[in-house]
Amino acid sequence: MTEITEAEIQIRLARLTALRSAIGQAIVGQAEVVEQLLIGLLAGGHCLLEGVPGLGKTLLVRSLGDALKLDFRRVQFTPDLMPSDILGTELLEEDHGTGHRSFRFQQGPVFTNLLLADELNRTPPKTQAALLEAMQEKTVSYGGVTHKLPAPFFVLATQNPLEQAGTYPLPEAQLDRFLLHVRVDYPTEEEERAILAQTTGTKAGVVPMVMDGEEVLALQRLVRDVHFSDDLLHWVTRIVRASRPGDDAPEDIRKYVKWGAGPRAGQSLILCAKARALLHGRLAATREDIAALAAPVMRHRLLLSFAAEAEGRSADDVVAALVRAVPLA
């Protein structure tokens, strides 16, 4: 915080407001979803978007790419997609002058700033694992050579929760690589009317470019400097530890959770709370930031029991009960 002036902070906060407004030029409603995507971007993590077809998930990611001066690529994941289709491959080249042959690494679509992995659960596990390794390490190793991915590097993956035939659900250990699991719900009646009017006329929403990669990296560094009190740190620690079934766990956890969240959930919750505070123009996180992000941070990190499925209890229900059961002080 000592390396940046108050005026510069205000300029960067204004950029965030402009970024949110720019996305709103093409996206009607979905304010919470847009906020969570921006939080993921600021916190330097990746997001998994889940929703039925036709809710604008792809358009949302494209709009974010248009608003940011970053390389953007989209990959449609299919059952026949191979790891080399994502990461890249080596090509044999010949120098026509000397006849000398050599291999050259041809970079795949993962070498970008913003990658849309559309319908990630439709590709086999080996291809999923190749992408998720790149997400975690931010490098690609091929032929004994390690290639660094560009910075910033942000993956937005989508999946359809309805059609599970012919899909390959992500294992819990790989789901944990995503900072946030974002649920995309149906719009309200008013929002849906506005969507129909906007998308069936002659005028399409144009998303202005408002931010480049250096500004994104600067904001990501600023997120780390947002104040997080010891009381909140202890609260997050207790929430994460209470999510693990045991004799001292809350009743709902013992009954409905088979496996709880690990330390990465706590790290994610703190970073996301800091990012949300910055997005709202604050330089200190609050209890409301943690409560607002507990579900998207933890819903994919809890393995529910058969009792939860039998009684119709969702991960969000369990997380809400967990936050209520663990006192702040």
TAWO-V520692 format. One line per field, one symbol per residue. burial: 1 if it has 24 or more other C-alpha atoms within 12 Angstrom, else 0. A space follows every 10 residues. Layout:
burial: ???
//
This chain:
burial: 0000000010 0110111011 1111111111 0011111111 1111111111 1000111111 1111111111 1111111100 1111111110 0000000000 0000001111 1111111111 1111111111 1111110111 1000000011 1111111111 1000000111 0001111111 1111101000 0000100000 0000101001 1110111111 1111111100 0110111111 1111100011 0111111111 1101111111 1111111111 0111111011 1111111111 1111100000 0001111111 111001000
//
